[in-house]
Amino acid sequence: MFTGRRILVFVLDICLIASAYLLSFLFRFDFSLLAETSEIVSQSLAIVLAVKVTIFLASGLYRNIWRYASLQDAVEIFKVVTLSTMLSAFALLLFHQTPNIPRSIYLLDWFLLFFMMSSSRLVWRMYRERCLLPRLNNGRRTLIVGAGEAGNLLLKEIRRQVDSPYNVIGFVDDDGDKQKMRLAGVPVLGTIAHLHGIIRKYAVEDVIIAIPSASGAVIRNLVDCCKKTKVRFKTLPSITAIIDGKISVSHIKDVEIEDLLGRETVTLDEGRICDYLTGKRVLVTGAAGSIGSEICRQVAAFGPAKLILFDNAETPLYHIEKELTEKYTDFPLIPVLGDIRHRDRVEEVLGEFLPDVVFHAAAYKHVPMMEYNPAEAVTNNIQGTKILADAAHRVGVRNFVMISTDKAVNPTNVMGASKRTAEMYVQALARKSGTNFTTVRFGNVLGSNGSVIPLFKEQIRNGGPVTVTDSRVIRYFMTIPEACQLVLQAGCIGNGGEIFVLDMGEPVRILDLAEELIRLSGFIPNQDIDIIFTGLRPGEKLFEELLIEGEGIKPTSHEKIHVLESVAIDLNEINSELAVLFQLAHQGDIPGLLATLRDLVPEFTPRYSFDGQAPPAFQRVRPDLFPLARKGAHKVLSLKKLHQQTV
């Protein structure tokens, strides 16, 4: 149990116990002990040592790592010293030694022992950090922005590192009370407004931004200043990624585009989420995707009774199951291969596991891809959702949360129209079902599969050019964790049939995103890396919306979640129309499918005409059928003729 070093600490503590007890007598009698007093000391010391050593060993005091001694360790020493002093006094009373021992001895003994033990730990830590570890001034001259809790923890962690690459020479902070003060011996050199001058005056080489809650505007200002002074800049993760206040040098990362957007931290009503997730059976469709996998991670943190991961992609499903299994061992994680379009498989899975909660994230979501494959959009996004929702209704699922998209609002593409139709069916079913069906609608998610950010990063790595469809295109963005947190929150707010809209903040111009990513990569836009405009892709529009005309929006108990007024949809009527739509999709009747889809979603206004004309995507599928189109002309064929020729 004890290593050589711990035995040494234990022997030292025995010496301190004896020293404190002897010194208490010397202080009490002004360093002049009579023979009678010396005899009392010699008789009682053995009892004191026996009792205190036993208490020290039983307390677990020697399981602490004293190189990182902290205030909590001092509190533990205080408790052990107090208890051992009280018990040793009781033992002396038991052995009739106390009548001749002044009561002040016990107080002096307690004080001296606590002081000596605490000091020994503190001196060892100071000696280790100042003498045993390499001196800190060997690293790059570093400035920490933010002299708060995060900055303090970061400084301590840097000082603990052997061969740390950072030599912290100062802080900057906008808090007026901190100016010209010191934090752990390191001075606060000024405010953020003085950053440029401080960097030059002190020959700063690295700047670490330690303000996890900083807004995007503040981060952009800091990054711009660092670029002008040609210093390296890093940041800490967002506050939601720092667990229990623990910060490691390994957490320091390059500034990402997410930091510049500066999304505010989401505050969740964890009590309500626990009520419907903790100890419940939860199924997530599309569990291997970017959104589905993050939902799985966040659901797992709430301790469900069972988590079923449903997806038709084998390798990604294996990876998310492996990741979660390594982290969570308190409940079963069950990976299930299956396709939501296969009714028998869906009913088999729901019938076997009887989930209490279903998060439906499985969908085809790439707009141009669905323009090429409209039948797949219908069978997966609409028919798959219907099969899953019907099965959830039959087995009595308590909560069913469907993930939708802002592209379902006034859609100009097949993907958006398919998601809007799925929303309508879920709303119609909710009116007659005991299952609490809700839909959550949000915009683009940073870093999700198929988003522009990974594409831009890859293009920059390859030396450019970066491709932007149109300089006027704007989109709403949020991070994957933020979106999934709000999905979990929305799942416990609704009563059934509602469509929840997440607060997406301010829209962002895609061109601005491209330029910022190029700068963050150390290049100059249109000088080192070109930006070219390719034109809107099939089905895309310049901006996305979150509301359909006539949908009233109301606040909810969460400030970042709004609810739309429920629209009355007849279940029998939509079932009849969907039966026709599914038949057309399985027959490959594209003209009929598109016409029926427009009947179902009147606000569906594609960027091409249905009147016997082929959508642009079809021209790209078979360019040999459109010889004039390759020369820049706009000749199109009828869908019927196109269908006959491709068959």
N, C-alpha and C positions, 0 to 999 in steps of 0.2 A: 504493500500500500504506500509506504513512504519511500521516496527516492533519497539519494544522498543529500540533495539540496534541501528537501523538506525536513530531514532529520536535523540538519544544521540549524534551520529556523526554529525547530522544536527545542533544541538544546539552548539556543539563544533566549527563547521565551522563558525557559526554566531559570536561567540566570537573571532575567529581568524580574521574574516573580520574587526571587530571593532578594535581589537588590532593592526593589521597591519596598519590601517589608522591612528590611534593615534600615533603609534611609528614613522610613516613616518614624522609627524610634529615635534615630539621630536628630531629625528635625524637631521632634517633640521635646527631647531633653537637651537641646542646644549642643549636640555633639559631645555630650558628657554622660556616659552610661555608668551607673553604679553596678556593683557586682550583682546585686539582686535583680536589677533590670536585665543585665546580660544573661542571667540564668533563665529568666522568663522568655527572652528572645530565642535562646537555644532550644528550650523545651517546646515552644509553640511553632517554630519555623517548620519542623518536620510535618506537623499537621496541616499547616497552610500549604506547603508544597504538595502534599498528597492530594488534598481536596482540589486545589486550583489546576494542577496538572491533569487530574481526571476530568474536570469540567472542560478544559481546553481540548482534550482529545475527543470527548464526546460531542462537542459542538460542531465539528466539521470545519473548524477554522483553518485547518491545514489543507483543505481542498481548494482554497482560493489561490489565484495566480497573482502573486504580490507585485510582479513587474507592472501590472496595470491597476495598482491600488487606487481606490476612489473613495468618494464620500460614503458610498454604500458599505464599503469595507470598514470604514471608521465606525459606522453605526453598529455593524456586527461585533467589532471589538468592544464597543461600549456595552453591548448587551452581555457578552461573555464575561468581561471584567466585573460588571455589576453583579451578575449571578454568582460568580466564583467568590467574590468578596463576601456576599451575604452568607453563602453556604460555609465558607471557612470560619466566619464569625460564629455560626451555629455550632460547628464542630468544636471550636475552642470552648464554647459554653458547655458542650456535652462532656468535654474532658476537664472541666473545672479550671480552665486557664484564664477565663475572662475577668475575674474579680481584680486581678492585678494589672490588667491591660487597660490603659486610658481609652476612652471611646474615640478620642480624636485620632488614634492610631488607625482605626478602620477607614476613616475618611481620607487621611493622608495616604494610606496604602492604596486605596482605590484610585485616587487622583494620580499618584506617581506611576502606578502600573498602566493606567490608560494612556497617560502622556508618553511613557517610554515605549509602549508597544506601537502606538500610532506613529510616533516619530521614527521608529526603526523602519516601518514600512515606507514612510514618506522619503526618508533619506536614501533607502535602497532604490526607490523609483527615480529620484532625482539623479543619483549616481549613475544609474543605468542609462538614462536619457541623455545626460550631459557628458558622460565620460566613456561608457562602454560602447554606445552606438557611435557611428561615424558622425563627425560634425555636420550640422545641417547646411552650412554655407558652401558645401560642395556641389549642390544642385543648381538648377537654373533659377535666376532671380525671379521670384513669383509674387504677384499681387493678388490678393483675394478680394473680390467684390462682395461685400456683405459681411458685417461684423456681428451677425446674429448667431442663433443657435447652430445653424448649418455651417457657418464659417468657423465657429469655435470647434465643433466636432471634427471638421475637416483638418484644421490646424493640428489638433491632437493626434489624428490618425497619421498625418504626414510626419510628425515628430517621432512616431513609433516605428516608422519604416526604416529598415536597414537599406542603406544606399538609396535614399529617397531622391527622385529626380527633381524635387521642388525645394527651393530655399525661400521660405516665405519672409519677405522683408517688410510687409505692411498690409493694411486693410484700407479699403475705401467704403464709406457708408454715408447715406444721406441723413441719418439721424443726427440732429444737432447736438444731442447730449453725449454722443460718442466721440465728437471731434477732439483731437489732441489727447485722447485717452489711450490706454493700452489694454489689449486682450491677450492674456497669457504671455505678457512681456513683449508683444508685437504691437507697434503703434498704429493708430488709425490716422492715415496721412492726409485725408481730405474727403470730399464728396465726389459723387460720380461726375459732376460737372467739371471737376479738376482732374479727371482721369488722364486726359491727354498730357497735361503738364507733369503729372506725377510719374507717368511712364517714362518720359524723357529725362526727368531730373534724377530718378533712381535707377536708370538703365534697366528697366523691367524687361524680361524676356518672355514670361508667360503670364497670362491673366486667367484666373479661374473664377467663373461666375457662380457664387454660392448663395443665390437667392431663388430657391425652388418655386416660390410663388410669384416671381416677377412676371409682369405682363409682357406681351409680345413687343410692344413699343419700346419698353425699357431694354429688352434683350437686343432688339435691332439697333438701338442707339449705342449700346456697349460694343456690339460687333463692328459697327461702322467705325467707332473710335479705334478699336484694336487694328482694323485693317489699315487705317490711315497711318498708324504708328508702326505698322509691320511687326507686330508681336503675335505670338501664338495665343489662341484663346480656346478655353475649354469651359464646360459647365457641369453641374451636378444633375442627376435625374430630377424629374418632376417630383413634387412633394409626395404624390401617391406612390412613387416607386421607392421611397426611403422608408424602410420598415423599422418601427420602434426607435427612430432617431439614430440608427446605426449608419454611419457613412464610411466608406472605404475608398482608398486612393483608386482602387480598381473601378469605382463607380464614375470617376471623372471621364467625361466623354466629349467628343466633338460636338459643337453646336449643330443641331439638326433643324430642318425646316419646321418641325413641330414646335420647337422652342421659340422660333420667330413669330409663329401664329399666336402663341401665348394664350391657349385655351385655359379658362379658369378651372380650378379644381372642383370636381363634382362632390357635393355633400349628399350622402345617401341616408335615407331613413332605414338603417340596418335592422331595426326592430321589426318593421313590417316585412322586410325581405326575408328575415329569418323565419317569420311565421309561416310563409308558404314554401320555403325551400329546405330549411333545416329538418332533417329526419324524413324527408319526402323522396319519392321515386321520381327522378327527373330524366326526361329523354330530350336530346338535342339532335335535330336533323341538320345535315350539312356540317356535322361536328368537326370535320377535318378542314373546313374552309377557314379563311381569315377571321370572319365574324363568328362562325360557329365554334371554332376552337377557343376563342377568347371568352365566349359565353361559358364554355365548359370550364375554363380555368376559374372564372369568377363564381360559378355555381359551386364548384368543388370547395372553394374557400368557406362556404356556408354550411358544409357538412351534411349533404343529402344522405338519405338512407341507401340510395343506389343511383348511379349515373350511367345512363345508356347512351353511347356514342353511335349515332346512326349516320352512315355515309356509304356512297357507292365507290369511293376512291380508296383502294386498298392501302397503298403505300402511305399517303398522308394520314389515313386513319391509324395505321400502325404507329406513326410518329407521335401523334397527339396522345394516344393511349399509353405509349411508353413514357412520355413526359409526365403525364398525370400520375401514373402508377408509381413512379419514383418519388413523387412528392407527397401523395396521399395514400395512406394505408388503412384508414379507419373505416372505409366503406367500399363496396364492390364497384369497380369500373368495368363496364361491359361494352366492348367494341362490337358493333353489329354491321355487317356488310349488307346493303340492300338499296333498292331504288324506290323512291316514293311513288313512282308511276306503276309499280307492281302491287296491285291491290292485295293479293294473297299474302305477299311477304309483309306488307305493312300491317295487315290485320293479325297476322301470326305474331309479330313482334309486340304490338300493343296488347294483344290478348294474353301473351305470356308474361310480360313485365308489369302490366297495369299501371302505367305511370300516373302520378298525381299532376305533374306539370310537363308540358311539351313546349319547347322553344323551336319554332320552325324557321330555320335559317337556310335550308336547302333551296337553291334557285339558280337558274341561268341568268346572269346579270350583265353580261357584256353586250352593250347596245349594238355595235356593228355586227357581232356574231349572230345575234338573233334576227337581224335584218337579212342575213344570208340563210337563216334556218328558222323561219317563222313557225313551222309545224312543231319543232322541238320546243320552242318557247311556250306554245299552247299546251303540249302534253306534259311538260315538266312543271312550269310555273303555275298553270291553272289546274290541269287534271291531277297532277301530283298533290297540289294543295287540297283539292277537293277530296281525294282518296284519304289523305291523312286526317283532314278535319272530320270527315264522316266516321272514320274509325275511332277518333278521339271521342266523338259524341256517343258512339255505341258503347264504348267501354267505360264511359263515365269519367274521363279526365277532368280534373278540377279546373286547371288553368291552361289555356292554349294561347301562346303568344306568337304571332306571325310577324316576321321581319319584312317590311316593305321598303319603298324607296320614293324619293321625291320625283323620280321620273314617271311615277304613276299619275302625277298631276298634269292634266292637259297634255297627255303623251303625244309625242311626235314620232314614236318608234314602237315597234312590235313588243320589245321588252317592257316598256312602260305600260302599254295597253294590257299586256298579260298580267302584270302585277296589279293593275287597277281592277281587272276582272276578278282576280283572286281575292282582293280586298272585299269586293262586293259580295262574293259568295260567303266569305267568312262572316260578314255582317248579317247576311240573310239567315244563315244557319244559327247565329247567336240568338235570334229572336225566338227560336223554338227549343233551344237546347239548354240543358242544365249545366253544360260546360261554359266556363267564363272565357269566351273568345275575345281577344283583343288584338289590335294591329298597331305596330310601331313604325312610323314613317320617318326616315331621315335621309340626309344627302350623302355626299361622298365621304369616304373614310380614308384618312391618310395611311398609306402603307398597306392597304388591303390588296388582295390579288386583283391585278388588272388596273389599279389606280395609276395616275400619271407620275407619282413620285418615284416608284421603282423604275419606271420607263426612263424618266429624265436622268436618274442616277446612272443607269446603264449607258445611256447615250453620252453622258459626260465622261465616264470611264473610257469609252471608246474614242474619245477625242471629238465628239460632236458629229454632225450638228444636232441640236436639240429641236425636236419637232413640236410645234404648237399649231392646233387646228386653225385658230382665228385669234387675232389680238384682242377682240372684244369679249371673248368667252369668259364668263365668271361662274364660279361654283361655290356652294357651301361645303365646308370641310369640318370634320371633327376627328379626333384620334380614335383608334379601335377600342382601347379600354374605356374611354369616356362614353362612346356609343353603347357599348355592352353594359356598362353600369346603369345607364338610363333605361335600357331595355329591361333589365332586372327590376328596376324601380317601377316602371310602367306596368309590369306584369301584376303588381299587387295593388294598383290603384283602381283599375277599371271594374265595372260591374257586368261587362259583356256587350259586345257589339261596337265599342268605341274604336276610333282611330286616334292614336296619340301621335303628336308631332313634337319632335325634339327641338329645343332651341339651338339652332345651328350657328348663332352669332352673326357676324358680318360676312357677306360673300367675299371671295378672294378672286382676283384676276389670275387666270392660269399663266399668262405671260409674266406677271410679277413673281409667281412661284418659280418659274423656269429661271428667271434672272437671279433670284436669291440663291437657288441651288448652285448655280454656276459660280457665284461669288463665294459661297461657303466652301466650294471645292478648290478655291484659290485661283480662279480664273476671272477674266473680264468678259462679260457678255458682248457678243458680236465683235469681239477683238480676238480673244483666245478661243472661244467657243461660239460658233454661229448659232443663231436661232432662225429657223425657217418656218413659214406658215404653209400648211398643207391643205387647208380648207376643211370645213366641217365634214365629218364622216357620216355615213348613212344613218339617219335617225337622230342625229344630234341636233341640239339647239343651243343658242347663245347663252341662255340662262335657265336655271331650273326654278320651279315653284314648289311650295309646300302645301298650298291650299287650292281646292277646286272652287269655282264660283258657286256660292250657295252654302258652302260648308262654314258654319259659324265656328269660331274658335273661342274656347273658354280656358281659364287657368285651372290648374289642379293644385293639389297639396304640395307639389314640388315645383319650384320656380323655373326649372328648365324643361318641364314637360307640360304641353298644352293638349287639350282634348277637342276634337271636332264634333259638332252636333251629329248625332246618328241619323242616317238617311234610311227611310223605310224601303226595303227591297223585298219583293215577293219571292219566297224560296221556290215555289212550284214553277213560277215563270222563268227564273234564272236557270233552274235545273233543265227545263225544256230547251232553252237556248244553248246551254252548255253541251247537251247531248248532240245537238246538230254540229256545234263547233268541233267537238272531239271526233265526230265521224269524218268531217271534212279534213281534219288534221291527219287522221290515220289513212285516209284515201290519198293524201298528198294534193288535195284540191286547194291550191294557194289562193286563187282569186276568190273562191267561195269563203275560205277561212278569213281572209282579210276583210271581206264585206261583212261577215257575221261579227267579227271582232269590233268593227266600227259601229254596228248596230248595238252591241252590248255596251260599248264605251262611246257615247255620242261626242264627247270632247276629244276623241282621238283624231288628231289632225296631222297626218304625216306630211313630210316635205315633198311628197310625190302624189300623183293622182291615181285613184283606183280605176279610173274609167278606161279599162282595157290596156293600161300601161304597166310596164314592168318597173318595179322599184329599182333604184340605182344599184343596190346590192346584187340583184340578180344579173345585172350586166357584168359585174365583176366576176361572178361565178363562172360564167361561160363567155369570155371575151371573144371567142371565135364566132359567136352568134351576133356580135355587135362590132363589125369592122369599122364603121364610121365613128363609133364612140372612142376608139383608140386614137383617132385623129383629132379629137376635141369636139366632134359633133355630138348631138344629143338625140340621135335617132334611137327609138326604143321599139320593142316588139310587144305584141299582146301577151298577157300572161298565159292565155290558152295555148297560143302557138309555141311559146317558150316551153311550156309543160310538155307539149307533144314532142318537141325536138329533143329535150333532155331525156325523156323516157325512151 
